[in-house]
Amino acid sequence: MEKRIGEITHFYNRISVAVLSLTETLNLGDQILILGHTTEFVQPVSSLEIEHKKVTSAGPDDEVALKVDEPVRKGDAIYKII
C-alpha cells in the first residue's frame, strides 16, 4: 500500500539529488515510490538533508534534499510504501 507524501520540486542532475516538498513525515530507511509521466521506481531513503545538514526525518512543509537512484522530474509524486 502506498500513501502520497509529497512531490519533487527540483532535480540536480549532476549529483542525482531531488528536492521534495513534503505533506507527511519521511524517515531514513523508509521505502518510497517515485511516480511521474516517465518516472516509476522504488528505492529506500538513504540520505536526507535540510539546508545542507543531514537529518533522520523530515515533516510536513519541509523542503528536503534526497539522493535518488534514477533521474526524476519536477512534479513527480512521492509515495511512502506502508
trRosetta pair geometry for C-beta under 8 A, 3 or more apart (Angstrom, degrees):
i j d omega theta_ij theta_ji phi_ij phi_ji
1 81 7.4 130 76 -158 44 57
1 82 4.9 -37 83 61 98 100
2 33 5.5 -45 -119 30 139 135
2 79 3.8 22 179 163 119 134
2 80 6.9 150 -155 71 65 38
2 81 5.6 -35 -97 -97 78 59
2 82 7.1 164 -103 9 23 83
3 24 6.8 6 125 16 116 172
3 79 6.3 145 65 -160 30 79
3 80 5.2 -20 60 56 90 92
3 82 5.9 48 -7 -27 109 122
4 23 7.4 19 124 53 84 128
4 24 7.9 132 107 2 48 126
4 77 5.8 -47 -132 -177 106 119
4 78 7.2 107 -156 79 61 50
4 79 5.4 -46 -90 -98 49 78
5 22 5.9 -15 152 -147 89 85
5 23 6.0 -163 -170 55 42 78
5 24 3.9 -88 -131 49 91 109
5 25 7.6 -79 -150 55 128 29
5 26 6.0 126 140 -66 147 100
5 32 7.7 -89 42 -124 127 110
5 78 5.5 -62 66 104 85 97
5 79 6.6 126 8 -129 85 26
5 80 4.9 56 -24 -20 136 103
6 20 5.1 77 118 175 140 101
6 21 5.3 -175 -164 89 109 51
6 22 4.0 -66 -67 -108 143 43
6 23 5.3 171 -78 4 70 76
6 24 7.0 -135 -34 31 88 74
6 26 7.5 -62 9 -38 131 131
6 77 7.7 157 95 -158 36 57
6 78 4.8 -4 69 50 80 118
7 20 7.1 165 86 -149 24 71
7 21 5.9 -9 59 54 73 95
7 75 6.1 -18 177 -152 128 26
7 76 6.4 158 -158 81 79 41
7 77 5.4 -44 -101 -106 86 48
7 78 6.2 -170 -90 4 28 87
8 11 6.3 13 178 -56 129 97
8 18 5.1 -63 -128 -170 106 121
8 19 7.1 98 -161 70 63 54
8 20 6.2 -48 -99 -99 47 65
8 34 7.3 53 -44 -151 120 115
8 36 7.6 -39 23 -64 128 137
8 72 5.1 -169 -93 136 162 126
8 73 6.6 125 85 90 144 34
8 74 5.7 -135 111 -119 97 32
8 75 6.5 -32 65 32 89 25
8 76 4.4 28 13 50 125 90
8 78 7.0 119 -44 -42 72 102
9 19 5.0 -61 64 101 93 101
9 20 6.9 137 7 -130 90 14
9 21 4.9 77 -40 -25 124 105
9 63 6.9 -51 38 -136 146 107
9 74 6.3 22 -166 -136 23 89
10 18 7.1 159 86 -160 52 53
10 19 4.1 21 51 34 95 120
10 74 6.4 13 -88 -92 34 101
11 17 7.5 166 -155 88 51 45
11 18 5.1 -18 -105 -106 77 76
11 19 7.5 -136 -67 17 37 74
11 68 7.8 -46 -134 31 102 143
11 71 6.8 80 169 -163 147 71
11 72 5.2 -173 -97 73 136 81
11 73 6.6 -68 -7 -105 145 24
11 74 6.7 -128 -4 -51 97 68
12 15 5.0 -2 118 47 118 95
12 16 7.3 -55 90 9 77 10
12 17 4.6 4 50 57 113 90
12 18 7.6 -154 22 -75 71 31
12 19 7.9 76 -16 -25 94 92
13 16 7.2 15 -167 -74 29 49
13 71 6.6 11 -122 -119 85 106
16 67 6.3 48 109 -159 94 71
16 68 5.6 -133 168 63 86 73
16 69 7.6 42 175 -107 132 8
16 71 7.5 -96 -122 -83 82 56
17 65 5.2 7 176 -174 119 105
17 66 6.8 152 -158 74 69 36
17 67 5.7 -41 -100 -96 75 52
17 68 7.0 144 -120 9 22 85
18 34 7.8 135 8 -120 174 148
18 65 7.3 157 81 -153 39 56
18 66 5.2 -23 63 64 89 92
18 68 4.9 47 -8 -26 113 131
18 72 5.0 7 -91 53 136 138
19 63 6.0 9 -180 179 104 97
19 64 7.3 160 -154 81 58 32
19 65 5.6 -32 -97 -95 68 68
19 66 7.8 154 -97 18 21 77
20 26 7.5 15 104 11 153 162
20 58 7.9 122 80 94 116 149
20 63 7.1 168 79 -153 47 50
20 64 5.3 -21 57 63 98 83
20 65 7.7 166 13 -95 80 18
20 66 5.7 30 -14 -1 121 122
20 78 5.9 7 -136 -17 126 157
21 63 5.8 -19 -96 -103 66 78
22 25 7.5 73 164 -96 139 18
22 26 5.8 -124 -116 -5 140 114
22 58 5.8 144 1 120 158 106
22 59 6.7 178 104 136 135 21
22 60 5.8 -128 115 -111 91 34
22 61 7.1 -56 75 15 80 20
22 62 5.3 3 38 57 120 83
22 63 7.9 -171 7 -88 83 29
22 64 6.4 22 -22 13 121 114
22 78 7.8 -55 -103 71 73 137
23 60 5.5 17 -166 -125 31 93
24 59 7.8 -77 158 -156 26 55
24 60 6.2 17 -79 -73 19 88
24 80 6.8 -100 94 -4 134 134
25 57 6.0 4 -173 180 101 115
25 58 7.1 166 -150 87 56 43
25 59 4.9 -19 -98 -110 79 69
25 60 7.2 -52 -56 -29 59 71
26 30 5.9 -119 -159 39 69 152
26 32 7.4 12 -138 -75 118 130
26 45 6.3 161 169 -97 103 164
26 48 7.0 162 110 -103 107 142
26 57 6.6 168 87 -154 46 67
26 58 5.2 -7 57 57 94 90
26 59 8.0 -168 21 -81 65 28
26 64 7.0 -155 64 60 129 157
26 78 7.8 -15 -88 138 140 137
26 80 6.7 -156 -106 -82 80 118
27 30 5.1 112 61 -32 73 109
27 45 6.9 140 96 74 39 144
27 56 6.6 6 -153 150 79 73
27 57 4.3 -20 -103 -101 74 98
28 45 5.6 -137 -130 109 35 102
28 46 7.2 57 -152 -135 87 20
28 47 7.8 41 -116 -78 100 18
28 48 6.1 -123 -71 5 82 114
28 56 5.0 -70 2 -154 118 65
28 57 7.0 -97 -3 -65 73 61
29 44 6.4 -26 -149 -171 31 110
29 45 6.3 -32 27 64 21 90
30 44 7.2 153 83 -155 35 64
30 45 4.7 25 53 11 81 124
30 80 5.6 -44 176 -140 131 102
30 81 7.6 151 172 44 81 73
31 42 6.2 10 179 -177 101 105
31 43 7.5 178 -151 95 63 24
31 44 5.6 -45 -96 -97 63 63
31 45 7.7 -136 -78 -7 17 79
31 80 7.4 106 77 -165 57 58
31 81 4.2 -41 97 50 107 120
32 42 7.0 173 89 -149 39 61
32 43 6.3 -19 61 64 83 69
32 44 7.7 115 15 -132 76 18
32 45 6.0 69 -10 -54 116 95
32 78 5.7 -15 -172 -168 127 93
32 79 6.5 146 -162 76 70 49
32 80 5.8 -42 -103 -101 77 49
32 81 6.6 -165 -98 -4 20 87
33 40 7.6 -4 -176 -158 95 66
33 41 7.5 -178 -147 95 59 29
33 42 5.1 -29 -95 -95 72 79
33 78 7.5 148 77 -160 51 45
33 79 4.3 -14 59 62 100 107
33 81 5.9 96 -24 -56 99 100
34 39 5.6 -52 125 147 96 122
34 40 7.4 -166 90 -122 61 25
34 41 6.0 -4 52 58 94 74
34 42 8.0 173 15 -88 68 31
34 43 7.5 -4 -1 20 108 103
34 68 7.0 13 -21 -138 163 127
34 70 7.9 -170 68 63 133 102
34 72 5.6 -65 164 -109 145 126
34 76 5.5 36 178 147 93 128
34 77 7.4 165 -154 83 49 47
34 78 5.8 -18 -103 -103 73 68
34 79 7.8 -169 -76 23 28 75
35 39 6.4 167 -150 99 18 86
35 40 5.4 32 -117 -107 71 76
35 76 6.5 164 79 -170 32 87
35 77 5.1 -22 66 63 89 96
35 79 6.5 21 4 -3 117 115
36 39 3.8 37 42 41 102 108
36 40 7.4 -149 37 -56 55 64
36 72 6.8 119 1 -159 142 78
36 73 5.4 179 144 50 163 104
36 75 6.5 106 -130 99 118 80
36 76 3.3 -66 -56 -109 126 88
36 77 6.7 159 -73 14 69 67
37 73 7.1 -35 38 56 98 148
37 76 8.0 -107 12 -91 67 81
38 73 7.0 71 48 -11 97 136
39 70 7.2 160 -140 107 93 118
39 71 7.6 -122 -100 101 110 65
39 72 5.4 60 -124 -127 156 66
39 73 6.1 -161 -25 14 130 93
39 76 5.0 -15 61 -120 147 136
41 69 6.5 -119 130 74 144 114
41 70 5.2 94 18 23 158 138
42 81 6.8 27 -139 -36 117 144
43 46 7.9 -72 155 -8 103 100
43 68 6.8 140 47 -148 159 62
43 69 4.7 176 -95 -2 144 124
43 70 8.0 -175 -42 8 134 89
45 48 6.4 18 173 -51 114 104
45 66 6.6 -66 -135 -140 90 117
46 67 6.3 -56 71 65 96 117
47 54 7.3 -72 -157 -126 77 98
47 66 6.8 140 85 -148 72 49
47 67 4.3 40 55 8 124 116
48 54 7.0 99 78 -158 60 60
48 55 5.1 -68 108 69 107 83
48 56 7.1 120 54 -126 125 9
48 57 7.3 62 78 -97 163 13
48 58 5.8 -150 -179 -20 137 114
48 64 5.4 -14 -163 179 97 126
48 65 7.2 139 -161 73 45 56
48 66 6.1 -11 -104 -94 66 77
49 52 6.0 11 171 -121 128 17
49 53 6.2 147 -156 65 82 31
49 54 5.6 -46 -97 -91 81 44
49 55 6.6 136 -119 11 27 85
49 64 6.8 145 71 -166 39 73
49 65 4.4 -20 64 58 96 107
50 53 6.0 -31 68 60 68 88
50 55 5.3 22 6 -13 104 138
50 58 6.2 149 -60 -105 119 115
50 62 6.1 -61 -106 -170 129 114
50 63 7.3 118 -132 80 85 58
50 64 5.4 -48 -78 -108 83 76
50 65 7.4 177 -79 13 32 81
55 58 6.0 93 99 -64 138 84
55 64 7.3 -94 53 -130 129 117
58 62 4.2 -140 -177 93 101 152
58 64 4.1 -51 -98 -63 174 148
59 62 5.5 100 58 -13 52 120
68 71 7.6 112 105 -102 126 14
68 72 5.6 -49 153 -14 172 119
72 76 4.9 -107 -173 32 101 155
73 76 5.2 113 60 -36 69 107
